[in-house]
Amino acid sequence: MKLVLFQSAGNAEVAPGLMTDRGIVDISGAVRKGTTPQLTMQGIIDDFDSLRPTLEKLAKDGAAVAADKVQLKAPLPRPGKILCCIANYWEHAQREARPLNMFMKNPDAVIGPGDTIVLPEYTVPWAFMHEAELALVMKGPAKMVKAADWKKAVFGYTSLIDVSAREQGRRTWPATPLTSWLGKSFDTFAPIGPCIATADEVKDPNDLVIRFWNDGQLRHNYNTDDMEHRVPELVEWATTVMTMNSGDLIACGTNHEGLGFLQDGETVDIEVVGIGKMSLKVRDPLKRSWERGVYMGVDSTNPDAVKRHRPQGGPTATGAI
């Protein structure tokens, strides 16, 4: 099933629903209502095993409204925690896997489908980039989960755009000292959605295609089979450090070959094939501009950028980098 939060009108209450081939089905009458939409969704996660027969029937027979007649919201509007992998993709590199590492992203930065990424009126970061990622939706409390048991702790999946402030090149701001990565946590810098696909919708989270478009230009286009540290290891590592609760997120990192800048007036789309696609706007009150397209600087891992900046002499001149 694909779980959503939605509004049927601009001032209507946010309601839980199912995304189906027939449209959006309201499931408010079948689930516990929390004091916030976030808590309603967390309750669905916790109660899902007992709710499943009822939700399956509603998915098949419940009244449906066309998706374009409602406004989808972030399916988890205020997760307790968002853990994000640092890098975590091979990107055609010929090297040993880098140590697994994660940072925490501000849960208040979450926005959803149709919302607007607002670049801050703050001029220290050099630029702002998109990172399209698969995110694990956790079922908790999960602590000290072994990799072999990872499925017990993963309720489902969604997509996340890890909007990132940069220093020169693709270094995350602030780069020195590398202690906080506050540039990942500006307001609106964590779009998620359009839905939560339950775990049984995805045969293998390490075999999913992720795509990202900027004003129709395809930038990210990669498969999650390229992860350095795969999903079971991410679950074990995270739950060794802390307890992951229902509705918490682990973003699995991105393939940096498709990085590019975000700027005023653009429309961006992210899709995890088989899970869903969502569109957002970008607004910059300062109306700044950067070179359009995929980032091709000297520290880019895009194959064309690697060729462009390859040393012209020495042992790396003709070999794979």
LUMGUZA-585171 format. One record per residue: residue in three letters; chain; x negated, y, z negated of N, C-alpha, C in turn. Coordinates in pm, whole numbers, plus 50000, padded with zeros to 5 digits. Each point is the difference from the previous one (the first is absolute). Layout:
<atoms>
ATOM    r  c   n_px   n_py   n_pz  ca_px  ca_py  ca_pz   c_px   c_py   c_pz
ATOM  ALA  A      X      Y      Z      X      Y      Z      X      Y      Z
...
</atoms>
This chain:
<atoms>
ATOM    r  c   n_px   n_py   n_pz  ca_px  ca_py  ca_pz   c_px   c_py   c_pz
ATOM  MET  A  49918  49880  50000  50082  50120  50000  49914  50125  50000
ATOM  LYS  A  50060  50109  50044  49932  50129  50002  50081  50097  49915
ATOM  LEU  A  49942  50039  49887  50067  50087  49903  49967  50145  50027
ATOM  VAL  A  50099  50087  49987  49981  50143  50023  50071  50079  49891
ATOM  LEU  A  49963  50127  49991  50079  50101  49931  50045  50099  50106
ATOM  PHE  A  50125  50050  49989  50051  50087  50106  50102  50097  49944
ATOM  GLN  A  50023  50106  50079  50108  50096  49974  50092  50002  50120
ATOM  SER  A  50129  49999  49974  50096  50006  50111  50029  50143  50042
ATOM  ALA  A  49966  50097  49914  50012  50143  50033  49894  50073  49919
ATOM  GLY  A  49975  50125  50038  49890  50074  49939  50009  50014  49849
ATOM  ASN  A  50121  50008  49947  50016  50017  49855  50054  49875  49932
ATOM  ALA  A  50002  49889  50074  50054  49876  49944  49899  49936  49906
ATOM  GLU  A  50049  49914  49913  49914  49926  49910  49914  49903  50080
ATOM  VAL  A  49875  49984  49957  49912  49903  50065  50046  49860  49958
ATOM  ALA  A  50022  49914  50099  50056  49868  49975  49906  49892  50052
ATOM  PRO  A  50005  49881  49940  49921  49888  50052  50074  49931  50113
ATOM  GLY  A  49924  49946  50094  50063  49934  50113  49911  49896  50063
ATOM  LEU  A  50056  49935  50102  49927  49903  50080  49991  50051  50143
ATOM  MET  A  49882  49992  50059  49983  50032  50141  50024  49871  50080
ATOM  THR  A  50103  50001  50082  50036  49882  50079  50008  50037  50147
ATOM  ASP  A  50016  49897  50084  50017  50024  50143  50129  50076  50028
ATOM  ARG  A  50095  49993  49906  50129  50068  50019  49998  50144  49949
ATOM  GLY  A  49897  50035  49924  49992  50132  49941  49965  49990  49852
ATOM  ILE  A  50031  50104  49925  49969  50006  49857  50123  49957  49920
ATOM  VAL  A  49979  49902  49912  50108  49948  49917  49978  50048  49856
ATOM  ASP  A  50101  50068  49944  49993  50049  49862  50015  49882  49904
ATOM  ILE  A  49906  49987  49905  50007  49891  49902  50019  50054  49858
ATOM  SER  A  50044  50125  49989  50015  50062  49868  50088  49919  49907
ATOM  GLY  A  50106  49941  50054  50094  49928  49917  49950  49865  49951
ATOM  ALA  A  49886  49956  50052  49951  49867  49966  49878  50001  49909
ATOM  VAL  A  49945  50118  49974  49874  50006  49924  50016  50093  49880
ATOM  ARG  A  49910  49984  49905  49999  50088  49884  49954  50140  50041
ATOM  LYS  A  50072  50100  49955  49961  50138  50030  49906  50049  49893
ATOM  GLY  A  49880  50042  50041  49906  50058  49906  50026  50148  49983
ATOM  THR  A  49932  50060  49906  50017  50143  49976  49935  50084  50110
ATOM  THR  A  49915  49939  50082  49941  50065  50117  50001  49899  50115
ATOM  PRO  A  49991  50047  50125  49991  49906  50111  49880  49905  49988
ATOM  GLN  A  49888  50050  49946  49884  49914  49979  50036  49884  49908
ATOM  LEU  A  50066  50029  49889  50035  49894  49906  50106  49906  50057
ATOM  THR  A  50087  50051  50085  50094  49911  50069  49925  49899  50085
ATOM  MET  A  49901  50047  50075  49924  49908  50085  49916  49904  49916
ATOM  GLN  A  49943  50048  49893  49924  49910  49913  50092  49892  49943
ATOM  GLY  A  50123  50035  49967  50095  49901  49951  50032  49895  50105
ATOM  ILE  A  50012  50044  50124  50025  49904  50109  49884  49902  50011
ATOM  ILE  A  49878  50052  49989  49882  49913  50006  50003  49898  49886
ATOM  ASP  A  50029  50047  49881  50002  49910  49883  50112  49898  50008
ATOM  ASP  A  50116  50038  50055  50118  49914  50003  50016  49925  50132
ATOM  PHE  A  49902  50009  50089  50023  49959  50138  50039  49853  50013
ATOM  ASP  A  49940  49913  49923  50031  49858  50015  50149  49973  49975
ATOM  SER  A  50055  50065  49898  50143  49980  49973  50088  50078  50097
ATOM  LEU  A  49949  50111  50053  50077  50082  50094  50003  49943  50141
ATOM  ARG  A  49903  49918  50033  49981  49959  50139  50127  49948  50068
ATOM  PRO  A  50076  49906  49940  50120  49952  50072  50098  50112  50033
ATOM  THR  A  50021  50090  49906  50092  50112  50025  49947  50092  50107
ATOM  LEU  A  49870  50031  49994  49942  50090  50100  49998  49936  50138
ATOM  GLU  A  49976  49872  50007  50003  49932  50130  50139  50006  50062
ATOM  LYS  A  50103  49985  49916  50137  50010  50051  50031  50142  50047
ATOM  LEU  A  49956  50099  49922  50022  50138  50043  49925  50032  50129
ATOM  ALA  A  49879  49948  50014  49924  50023  50123  50074  49947  50121
ATOM  LYS  A  50073  49892  49979  50072  49937  50111  50137  50063  50024
ATOM  ASP  A  50073  50030  49890  50141  50038  50014  50034  50139  49948
ATOM  GLY  A  49908  50065  49925  50032  50129  49941  50017  50109  50104
ATOM  ALA  A  50079  50102  49965  50020  50113  50090  49866  50068  50028
ATOM  ALA  A  49974  50027  50126  49872  50059  50041  50023  50136  50065
ATOM  VAL  A  49907  50089  49974  50001  50134  50062  49879  50010  50090
ATOM  ALA  A  50018  50056  50118  49888  50015  50093  49885  50074  49933
ATOM  ALA  A  49878  49952  50024  49882  50056  49933  49985  50149  50026
ATOM  ASP  A  50042  50047  50118  49984  50141  50031  50109  50087  49935
ATOM  LYS  A  50090  49938  49925  50104  50074  49930  49966  50024  49852
ATOM  VAL  A  49886  49946  49956  49958  50018  49861  49856  50052  50001
ATOM  GLN  A  49956  50050  49885  49861  50042  49983  49931  49902  49908
ATOM  LEU  A  49903  49926  50055  49922  49911  49916  49908  50082  49911
ATOM  LYS  A  49979  49951  49879  49909  50063  49905  49884  49905  49973
ATOM  ALA  A  49898  50048  49931  49892  49910  49960  50059  49886  49919
ATOM  PRO  A  49971  49874  50034  50062  49888  49928  49954  49988  49856
ATOM  LEU  A  49886  50061  49967  49951  50008  49862  49960  50147  49977
ATOM  PRO  A  50094  50085  49958  49971  50144  49996  49902  50044  49894
ATOM  ARG  A  49980  49917  49896  49904  50039  49897  49940  49874  49939
ATOM  PRO  A  49912  49930  50075  49938  49879  49946  49920  50032  49874
ATOM  GLY  A  49993  49904  49910  49919  50022  49880  49854  50017  50033
ATOM  LYS  A  49951  49923  50096  49859  50007  50039  49989  49978  50150
ATOM  ILE  A  49907  50072  50063  49961  49973  50138  49849  49977  49999
ATOM  LEU  A  49959  49876  50017  49858  49965  50013  49967  49989  50148
ATOM  CYS  A  49891  50061  50042  49963  50002  50141  49858  49946  50018
ATOM  CYS  A  49986  49907  50092  49867  49947  50032  49916  50106  50069
ATOM  ILE  A  49873  50003  49966  49904  50086  50067  49944  49923  50120
ATOM  ALA  A  50021  50055  50119  49956  49935  50125  50071  49865  50014
ATOM  ASN  A  49928  49888  49990  50054  49863  50000  50026  49943  50137
ATOM  TYR  A  49946  50059  50107  50009  49939  50133  49861  49990  50062
ATOM  TRP  A  49979  49891  50074  49869  49976  50061  49967  50103  50107
ATOM  GLU  A  50100  50035  50084  49979  50098  50106  49882  49960  50089
ATOM  HIS  A  49993  49872  50031  49898  49944  50091  49859  50011  49945
ATOM  ALA  A  49987  50021  49869  49866  50014  49942  49933  49865  49986
ATOM  GLN  A  49867  49998  50018  49919  49881  49983  49927  50015  49866
ATOM  ARG  A  50068  49962  49892  49944  50023  49867  50071  49910  49899
ATOM  GLU  A  49948  50002  49878  50068  49934  49891  50122  50083  49957
ATOM  ALA  A  50100  49933  49946  50116  50073  49949  49958  50095  49889
ATOM  ARG  A  50054  50121  50003  49972  50095  49894  50074  49960  49873
ATOM  PRO  A  49952  50043  49884  50071  49966  49876  50142  50054  50003
ATOM  LEU  A  50093  49920  49951  50139  50044  49992  50011  50113  49899
ATOM  ASN  A  50071  50106  50040  50022  50113  49910  50133  50065  50034
ATOM  MET  A  50059  50066  49903  50128  50066  50017  50000  50134  49926
ATOM  PHE  A  50092  50087  50040  50023  50124  49926  50151  50012  49975
ATOM  MET  A  50038  50090  49912  50142  50022  49971  50048  50127  50067
ATOM  LYS  A  50114  49988  50067  50060  50111  50072  50122  50049  49920
ATOM  ASN  A  50023  50127  50003  50105  50064  49921  50139  49950  50041
ATOM  PRO  A  50075  49934  49910  50135  49954  50036  50096  50113  50037
ATOM  ASP  A  49976  50120  49947  50087  50112  50033  49978  50051  50143
ATOM  ALA  A  49899  49945  50068  49975  50040  50139  50090  49926  50098
ATOM  VAL  A  50084  49908  49953  50082  49917  50088  50108  50083  50070
ATOM  ILE  A  50012  49980  50130  50113  50047  50081  50041  49884  50090
ATOM  GLY  A  50106  50019  50078  50052  49890  50078  50036  50038  50142
ATOM  PRO  A  50073  49913  50070  50035  50023  50141  50069  50134  50020
ATOM  GLY  A  49958  50070  50105  50061  50128  50032  49952  50117  49919
ATOM  ASP  A  49916  49974  49901  49947  50109  49917  49882  50068  50069
ATOM  THR  A  49941  50097  49931  49893  50081  50059  49874  49993  49916
ATOM  ILE  A  49890  49964  50062  49867  50008  49939  49959  50146  50003
ATOM  VAL  A  49978  50059  49884  49965  50142  49992  49852  50012  49963
ATOM  LEU  A  49921  50055  50090  49858  50021  49972  49985  50115  49900
ATOM  PRO  A  49915  49983  49901  49993  50100  49893  49936  50131  50044
ATOM  GLU  A  50043  50108  49937  49939  50131  50024  49873  50008  49915
ATOM  TYR  A  49906  49920  50039  49879  49978  49921  49890  49973  50100
ATOM  THR  A  49898  50084  50002  49909  50000  50114  49865  49934  49974
ATOM  VAL  A  49982  49939  49881  49873  49933  49975  49987  49874  50084
ATOM  PRO  A  50101  49908  50003  49985  49887  50091  49985  50048  50144
ATOM  TRP  A  49920  49925  50074  49972  50038  50138  50118  49974  50091
ATOM  ALA  A  50071  49890  49978  50109  49961  50088  50084  49894  49929
ATOM  PHE  A  50106  49956  50068  50092  49902  49941  50025  49891  50103
ATOM  MET  A  49983  49875  49958  50010  49887  50091  50108  49902  49954
ATOM  HIS  A  50044  49918  50095  50095  49892  49972  49926  49867  49989
ATOM  GLU  A  50051  49914  49912  49953  49862  49991  50124  49912  49989
ATOM  ALA  A  50028  49921  50103  50119  49915  50003  49968  49866  49934
ATOM  GLU  A  50086  49958  49904  49965  49883  49919  50122  49912  49970
ATOM  LEU  A  49973  49873  49980  50095  49907  49940  49994  50015  49849
ATOM  ALA  A  50117  50000  49934  50004  50008  49854  50077  49881  49944
ATOM  LEU  A  49945  49941  49894  50065  49892  49929  50092  50058  49894
ATOM  VAL  A  50123  49952  49995  50095  50039  49895  49997  49890  49894
ATOM  MET  A  49961  50038  49879  49975  49900  49897  50124  49963  49921
ATOM  LYS  A  50000  49878  49946  50101  49954  49906  49928  49967  49870
ATOM  GLY  A  50040  50066  49893  49927  49984  49876  50087  49958  49884
ATOM  PRO  A  49941  50001  49882  49860  50038  49976  49904  49893  50050
ATOM  ALA  A  49897  50045  50072  49900  49909  50057  49863  50037  49943
ATOM  LYS  A  49938  49906  49930  49871  50023  49938  49916  49873  50014
ATOM  MET  A  49873  50017  50038  49905  49890  50013  50054  49893  50095
ATOM  VAL  A  50054  50044  50114  50053  49908  50100  49885  49948  50086
ATOM  LYS  A  49986  49870  50010  49896  49942  50082  50038  50011  50148
ATOM  ALA  A  49899  50005  50085  50025  50015  50143  50093  49891  50053
ATOM  ALA  A  49985  49879  49948  50083  49889  50046  50147  50020  49966
ATOM  ASP  A  50028  50085  49903  50138  50023  49955  50054  50136  50044
ATOM  TRP  A  49937  50062  50099  50032  50137  50035  50148  50020  50037
ATOM  LYS  A  50061  49898  50059  50139  50016  50046  50096  50024  49884
ATOM  LYS  A  49965  49956  49880  50086  50021  49884  50011  50148  49964
ATOM  ALA  A  49900  50078  50040  49994  50140  49959  50038  50097  50111
ATOM  VAL  A  50022  49952  50123  50033  50088  50112  50146  49981  50037
ATOM  PHE  A  50080  50104  49977  50142  49995  50034  50022  50020  50149
ATOM  GLY  A  49922  50092  50059  50021  50031  50140  49897  50099  50051
ATOM  TYR  A  50037  50068  50110  49904  50083  50072  50068  50126  50052
ATOM  THR  A  49921  50106  50011  50044  50122  50065  49879  50063  50068
ATOM  SER  A  50020  50114  50064  49888  50072  50061  49972  50127  49921
ATOM  LEU  A  49876  50044  50006  49958  50120  49929  49902  50078  50087
ATOM  ILE  A  50019  50131  50006  49901  50087  50064  49918  50064  49888
ATOM  ASP  A  49873  49963  49994  49911  50058  49899  49944  50129  50057
ATOM  VAL  A  50076  50110  49986  49953  50130  50048  49881  50041  49914
ATOM  SER  A  49894  50048  50065  49872  50018  49933  49938  50134  50035
ATOM  ALA  A  49960  50075  49897  49922  50122  50021  49853  49960  50020
ATOM  ARG  A  49933  50069  50091  49863  49964  50036  49903  50115  49976
ATOM  GLU  A  49874  49960  49974  49889  50093  50016  49948  49982  50143
ATOM  GLN  A  49884  50055  50032  49950  49985  50136  49993  49853  50038
ATOM  GLY  A  50040  49969  50124  50007  49861  50042  50123  49935  49941
ATOM  ARG  A  49987  49874  49960  50115  49929  49945  49983  49971  49851
ATOM  ARG  A  49912  50075  49933  49981  49979  49856  50121  50053  49925
ATOM  THR  A  50052  49918  49909  50115  50042  49922  49961  50109  49901
ATOM  TRP  A  50084  50103  49992  49975  50113  49910  50054  49969  49862
ATOM  PRO  A  49929  50033  49891  49861  50049  49998  49902  49884  50012
ATOM  ALA  A  49899  50017  50084  49905  49893  50025  49890  49995  49894
ATOM  THR  A  49971  50113  49938  49898  50002  49894  50050  50085  49883
ATOM  PRO  A  50005  49945  49880  49976  49858  49973  50122  49918  50037
ATOM  LEU  A  49979  49876  50043  50109  49914  50040  50064  49940  49875
ATOM  THR  A  50090  50076  49940  50058  49956  49874  50152  49995  50001
ATOM  SER  A  50067  50076  50088  50145  50009  49989  50074  49981  50131
ATOM  TRP  A  49941  50046  50110  50070  49999  50130  50135  50069  49990
ATOM  LEU  A  50001  50118  49936  50123  50076  49987  50061  50035  50135
ATOM  GLY  A  49918  50005  50102  50049  50034  50133  50098  49899  50057
ATOM  LYS  A  50016  49886  49936  50099  49901  50041  50136  50024  49935
ATOM  SER  A  50009  50095  49909  50117  50009  49912  50075  50131  50005
ATOM  PHE  A  49975  50083  50102  50083  50119  50016  50146  49958  50016
ATOM  ASP  A  50093  50087  49962  50141  49973  50021  50026  49963  50146
ATOM  THR  A  50086  49904  50022  50044  49947  50131  49896  49912  50068
ATOM  PHE  A  49890  49966  49933  49892  49925  50064  50014  49848  49987
ATOM  ALA  A  50122  49953  49965  50021  49854  49991  50133  49959  50062
ATOM  PRO  A  50018  50021  50131  50124  49953  50063  50007  49846  49996
ATOM  ILE  A  50115  49947  49957  50022  49855  50004  50137  49971  50060
ATOM  GLY  A  50013  49881  50061  50128  49959  50057  49980  49927  50132
ATOM  PRO  A  50107  49979  50075  50136  50046  49973  50077  49911  49903
ATOM  CYS  A  49943  49883  49968  50072  49903  49920  49899  49919  49918
ATOM  ILE  A  50052  49914  49914  49921  49893  49940  50044  49871  50067
ATOM  ALA  A  49911  49938  50075  50029  49868  50056  49964  49896  49895
ATOM  THR  A  50097  49918  49961  49971  49899  49900  49896  49901  50053
ATOM  ALA  A  49932  49935  49907  49884  49918  50036  50032  49895  50105
ATOM  ASP  A  50123  49947  49998  50034  49895  50095  50019  50052  50142
ATOM  GLU  A  49996  50133  50019  50006  50058  50134  49864  49994  50070
ATOM  VAL  A  49894  49978  49923  49864  50008  50054  49931  49865  49980
ATOM  LYS  A  49968  49934  50109  49934  49869  49991  49862  50012  49941
ATOM  ASP  A  49924  50101  50044  49862  50017  49953  49967  50149  50001
ATOM  PRO  A  49982  50062  49883  49967  50144  49998  49865  50031  50063
ATOM  ASN  A  49918  49900  50020  49872  50021  50069  50009  49965  50148
ATOM  ASP  A  50120  50017  50055  50018  49987  50145  50115  50090  50043
ATOM  LEU  A  49983  50129  49972  50100  50101  50035  49935  50110  50081
ATOM  VAL  A  50070  50051  50099  49950  50112  50081  50052  50131  49942
ATOM  ILE  A  49908  50094  49980  50034  50133  49948  49969  50102  50109
ATOM  ARG  A  50098  50087  50027  49982  50103  50102  50039  50136  49944
ATOM  PHE  A  49937  50103  50054  50028  50138  49957  49990  50089  50122
ATOM  TRP  A  50101  50084  50018  50002  50094  50112  50003  50143  49947
ATOM  ASN  A  49932  50089  50070  50003  50142  49971  50051  50071  50125
ATOM  ASP  A  50121  50059  49990  50065  50059  50117  49997  49904  50119
ATOM  GLY  A  50027  49875  49973  50006  49898  50105  49867  49938  50039
ATOM  GLN  A  49890  50056  49951  49868  49945  50031  49968  49887  49902
ATOM  LEU  A  49974  49880  50053  49967  49886  49916  49859  50018  49944
ATOM  ARG  A  49986  49993  49869  49870  50014  49935  49963  49870  49928
ATOM  HIS  A  50054  49977  49882  49976  49870  49937  50072  49891  50079
ATOM  ASN  A  49933  49887  50020  50060  49884  50067  49912  49881  49967
ATOM  TYR  A  50029  49935  49887  49910  49895  49952  50079  49890  49931
ATOM  ASN  A  49933  49888  49978  50061  49885  49933  49941  49986  49860
ATOM  THR  A  50084  49964  49905  49954  49985  49863  49912  49876  49980
ATOM  ASP  A  49980  49921  50105  49905  49887  49988  49856  50048  49994
ATOM  ASP  A  49979  50132  50017  49865  50058  49996  49959  50044  49860
ATOM  MET  A  50083  49974  49897  49966  50040  49864  49872  49931  49952
ATOM  GLU  A  49914  50077  49936  49883  49942  49933  50043  49915  49881
ATOM  HIS  A  50090  50055  49920  50052  49931  49882  50150  49983  50022
ATOM  ARG  A  50043  49875  50010  50135  49970  50042  50099  50012  49883
ATOM  VAL  A  50127  49992  50034  50106  50030  49903  49988  49920  49871
ATOM  PRO  A  49976  49869  50002  49989  49929  49871  49892  50056  49909
ATOM  GLU  A  49886  50040  50060  49893  50057  49919  50038  50136  49944
ATOM  LEU  A  50075  50080  50078  50043  50130  49951  50089  49986  49877
ATOM  VAL  A  50090  49903  50005  50091  49978  49887  49921  49956  49876
ATOM  GLU  A  49907  49908  50019  49921  49953  49885  49919  50113  49941
ATOM  TRP  A  49935  50079  50085  49911  50107  49953  50080  50106  49924
ATOM  ALA  A  50112  50042  50058  50080  50106  49937  50056  49955  49866
ATOM  THR  A  50052  49877  49995  50063  49954  49876  49898  49959  49895
ATOM  THR  A  49876  49986  50039  49894  49982  49901  49974  50131  49927
ATOM  VAL  A  50012  50111  50071  49975  50132  49942  50119  50049  49917
ATOM  MET  A  50120  49982  50053  50118  50058  49934  50122  49915  50027
ATOM  THR  A  50103  50019  49920  50129  49936  50023  50073  50073  50112
ATOM  MET  A  50042  49925  50100  50079  50056  50109  50146  49970  49973
ATOM  ASN  A  50082  50104  49999  50142  49986  49970  50084  50002  50127
ATOM  SER  A  50125  49960  49986  50090  49999  50116  50009  50139  50061
ATOM  GLY  A  49984  50006  50133  50006  50126  50071  49868  50072  50012
ATOM  ASP  A  49894  49950  49934  49865  50054  50024  49954  49961  50139
ATOM  LEU  A  49905  50075  50054  49951  49976  50135  49849  49977  50002
ATOM  ILE  A  49956  49911  50088  49859  49987  50035  49989  50026  50149
ATOM  ALA  A  49939  50111  50041  49975  50029  50140  49871  49931  50042
ATOM  CYS  A  50003  49931  50112  49895  49904  50036  49881  50061  50074
ATOM  GLY  A  49997  50132  50015  49890  50063  50074  50036  50017  50146
ATOM  THR  A  49910  50064  50075  50029  50028  50141  49879  49969  50087
ATOM  ASN  A  50027  49982  50127  49895  49991  50100  49971  50143  50048
ATOM  HIS  A  49880  50050  49967  49967  50140  50025  49973  50032  50148
ATOM  GLU  A  50004  49900  50087  49975  50028  50141  50103  50097  50059
ATOM  GLY  A  50119  50007  49939  50106  50083  50057  50025  50130  49927
ATOM  LEU  A  49908  50042  49913  50021  50124  49925  50016  50120  50091
ATOM  GLY  A  50085  50091  49957  50013  50127  50071  50055  50105  49905
ATOM  PHE  A  50007  50123  50048  50045  50111  49917  50152  50015  50005
ATOM  LEU  A  50055  50052  49892  50139  50041  49995  50005  50152  50002
ATOM  GLN  A  50096  50055  50076  50011  50145  50002  50142  50045  50029
ATOM  ASP  A  50021  50129  49985  50133  50059  49997  50081  49967  50124
ATOM  GLY  A  50127  49963  49976  50095  49979  50109  50001  49861  50059
ATOM  GLU  A  49912  49912  49955  49992  49866  50057  50109  49909  49943
ATOM  THR  A  50031  49897  50077  50085  49890  49954  49916  49874  49999
ATOM  VAL  A  50003  49928  49890  49921  49877  49990  50093  49882  49973
ATOM  ASP  A  49960  49884  50051  50076  49876  49982  49905  49891  49954
ATOM  ILE  A  50044  49921  49902  49925  49884  49956  50090  49878  50012
ATOM  GLU  A  49940  49889  50044  50074  49875  50012  49913  49884  49954
ATOM  VAL  A  50054  49917  49912  49944  49869  49975  50094  49904  50073
ATOM  VAL  A  49950  49937  50104  50087  49920  50087  50065  49888  49919
ATOM  GLY  A  50132  49992  50010  50075  49901  49925  50055  50053  49869
ATOM  ILE  A  49948  50113  49955  50050  50061  49876  50083  50123  50032
ATOM  GLY  A  49946  50092  50079  50079  50116  50037  49915  50117  50044
ATOM  LYS  A  50068  50101  50051  49935  50120  50054  50069  50122  49942
ATOM  MET  A  49921  50103  49969  50059  50125  49952  49925  50119  50060
ATOM  SER  A  50071  50111  50002  49949  50123  50058  50002  50112  49897
ATOM  LEU  A  49897  50086  50003  49991  50115  49911  49949  50121  50077
ATOM  LYS  A  50021  50117  49943  49947  50124  50055  49877  50043  49923
ATOM  VAL  A  49924  50092  50058  49884  50060  49934  50017  50151  50003
ATOM  ARG  A  49975  50064  49885  50006  50146  49993  49878  50052  49929
ATOM  ASP  A  49941  50104  50054  49885  50066  49938  50031  50148  49986
ATOM  PRO  A  50024  50050  49878  50030  50142  49983  49890  50091  50054
ATOM  LEU  A  49876  49950  50006  49888  50082  50048  49979  49988  50150
ATOM  LYS  A  50074  49911  50067  49995  49985  50147  49859  49974  50051
ATOM  ARG  A  49924  49917  49927  49865  49966  50045  50005  49902  50117
ATOM  SER  A  49889  49988  50071  49996  49904  50111  49864  49933  50004
ATOM  TRP  A  50002  49875  50044  49878  49920  50018  50009  49931  50135
ATOM  GLU  A  49891  49937  50039  49999  49928  50128  50104  49889  49997
ATOM  ARG  A  50083  49995  50103  50102  49896  50006  49940  49867  50046
ATOM  GLY  A  50066  49892  49960  49957  49868  50043  49932  49924  49888
ATOM  VAL  A  49946  49885  50037  49929  49917  49903  49868  50067  49964
ATOM  TYR  A  49968  49999  49871  49876  50062  49953  49880  49926  50058
ATOM  MET  A  49908  50076  50062  49887  49941  50072  49866  50052  49948
ATOM  GLY  A  49996  50043  49873  49876  50052  49943  49894  49893  49979
ATOM  VAL  A  49885  50043  49951  49886  49908  49989  50026  49888  49900
ATOM  ASP  A  50092  50021  49906  50030  49894  49903  50129  49927  50033
ATOM  SER  A  50051  50016  50122  50117  49925  50044  49960  49857  50031
ATOM  THR  A  50093  49906  49973  49976  49862  50038  50080  49961  50125
ATOM  ASN  A  50064  50097  50065  50063  49973  50127  49895  49948  50098
ATOM  PRO  A  50026  49892  50073  49897  49943  50089  49939  50102  50096
ATOM  ASP  A  50082  50090  50055  49944  50100  50092  49909  50098  49927
ATOM  ALA  A  50036  50034  49876  49915  50091  49922  49869  49933  49965
ATOM  VAL  A  50004  49872  49966  49876  49928  49967  49907  50000  50119
ATOM  LYS  A  50053  49975  50119  49916  50002  50120  49944  50140  50024
ATOM  ARG  A  50083  50101  49980  49958  50138  50027  49885  50042  49910
ATOM  HIS  A  50004  49956  49874  49902  50046  49902  49889  49898  49973
ATOM  ARG  A  49997  49891  50077  49897  49899  49980  49863  50059  50031
ATOM  PRO  A  49902  49971  49915  49864  50048  50028  49952  49953  50138
ATOM  GLN  A  49925  50084  50068  49955  49967  50136  49869  49922  50003
ATOM  GLY  A  49941  49979  49884  49878  49920  49995  49999  49918  49874
ATOM  GLY  A  49909  49903  49992  49990  49918  49881  50088  49876  50006
ATOM  PRO  A  50000  49921  49894  50065  49870  50004  50152  50004  50011
ATOM  THR  A  50064  50116  49965  50146  50006  50008  50048  50057  50131
ATOM  ALA  A  49911  50032  50090  50039  50070  50122  50093  49915  50086
ATOM  THR  A  49978  49869  50006  50080  49916  50086  50080  49895  49925
ATOM  GLY  A  49977  49989  49871  50070  49898  49922  50132  50049  49947
ATOM  ALA  A  50081  49907  49951  50128  50037  49940  49978  50071  49868
ATOM  ILE  A  50078  50105  49979  49992  50074  49874  50134  49983  49929
</atoms>
